[in-house]
Amino acid sequence: MKLIFHDAPQHTALLPLTFARPLADWRMGILTIAEKWQRRWPEAQIHFHTVAYLQEKFPLPPRGEAIYLPAGLCATDELVTEVAALKPGEALKQG
């Protein structure tokens, strides 16, 4: 499964830190947000949907089934289980 982390709307709110890399590629402790997801979901392919000028360094995968996640969303075992159980067209919302 492809996991695509999107930066909007946090990208502009976190400038200048987001000038050089997607938010999910930031370190929170020893691991990046994306690495935390990868450790909990090893089969997932991690990608980033960010501003146009960063897409050259962080290209999107070819079209196909994918799960879009907010880039600042940290993985927990419970959240990964819920996201992995999603079917096409489903979404998770808080509250």
Stockholm file with secondary structure:
# STOCKHOLM 1.0

chainA/1-95         MKLIFHDAPQHTALLPLTFARPLADWRMGILTIAEKWQRRWPEAQIHFHTVAYLQEKFPLPPRGEAIYLPAGLCATDELVTEVAALKPGEALKQG
#=GR chainA/1-95 SS CEEEEECTTHHHHTTTGGGSSCGGGSEETTEEHHHHHHHHCTTCEEEEECCHHHHTTSCCCCSSCEEEEETTCCCCHHHHHHHHTCCTTCCCCCC
#=GC SS_cons        CEEEEECTTHHHHTTTGGGSSCGGGSEETTEEHHHHHHHHCTTCEEEEECCHHHHTTSCCCCSSCEEEEETTCCCCHHHHHHHHTCCTTCCCCCC
//
